[in-house]
């Protein structure tokens, strides 16, 4: 049985929150939260040592909350204190939260 994936609305996190973004490289390049760390979902098991240390619970982000939900289930099973940023980057962007891009263009969610 899979552990429950704890969640909280993405928009509740501050613009400068440290979080992990599990989307693919092209999605990350188009736009992401300012202090996010990029670890694609497929790479998470081999890069789990790169998770940032934060005071409290670490938010996990994707486009809509589905991939991050799977990541959170896996991380909870490994003993990590994480939460799914529900609504993902779609909700983050729609709320006008701070974003940056890696491609030199206006940040967007693809």
N, C-alpha and C positions, 0 to 999 in steps of 0.2 A: 504494500500500500504506500502510495506517495504521500510525503508530508504536505500539510496545508501550505499554500503560498501566501504568506501575509502580504497585504497590500494597503496602499494609501494613495489618494489622488496625487498625480504628478504635480499638479499646480500648487499643492500645499508646501512643497519644498522651496527654500529660498533660491533666488536666481544664482547665487554663488555656491550652492550646495555641491559638495564633492559626491559624485555618484559614478556608477559604472554603466556605460552604454554598450549593449551587446549586439548592436546592429552591424550590418556589413560595411565594409570600407567605403563604398560609394555613398551610402546613406550618411555615414559619419562625416565624410568630406563635404557633403551638401549643407549640413548644419547640425550643431549639437550644443548642449548646455555648456556654459563657459568653463566650469571646473570639472567636467566629466572626464573619466578615464575610459579609453576605448579598448575593450576586450571582446571581440566577436564571440557570439554564443558557441560556435564550433570549437573555438580555441580555449574556452573557459577551463575545461579540465586540466589542460597542460599549463595554463597561465594563472591558476588560482593564487599562486604566490604573489602575484602582482596586485592583488586587491588592496586598495588604500586603507590605511588605518584611520578610523574616524571615531569621534566620541559618540557613542550610541549606535543606531541602526544605519546601515549602508543602503541607500536607495539603488535599485537596479532598473535601468531604463531601456526601452526599445522604441519602435515606432508607435505601437498601439497598446502594448501591455501583454501580448501573447508570448513572445519569445522571452521577455524578462520574467514572466510568470514561471516558465519552464526553468530558467536559470535560478530563480529564487527557490523553487522546489528542490533542485539539486543542491544548492548551497546550504539550505536549511538542513538537509540530510547529512551534510558534511560538518555541521555544527556552527555555521556562520550566522551572524545576526544581520539579516538583510530584509529588505521589503521591496515588493514590486511597485514601481511607480505607475499606477493604473492610469490608462489613457495615453501614456507614453509621450513621445515627442509631438504627436499630433495635438494633444491637449496642451502641452507646454507651449508650443508655437501659437496655438489659437488664443492662449491667455496672454500673449505678448511678453512671455518670459525671455530673459537675456539669452541670446544664441550667438555663436560664431561659426564660421565655415573654414574649411581647409583648402577651398578651391578658388579663393579670390573673388567669389561672387557673394551676393546678398545671401545670408543664411536661409535655408528652406528645409522642409521635411519632404523627402521623396519616398 
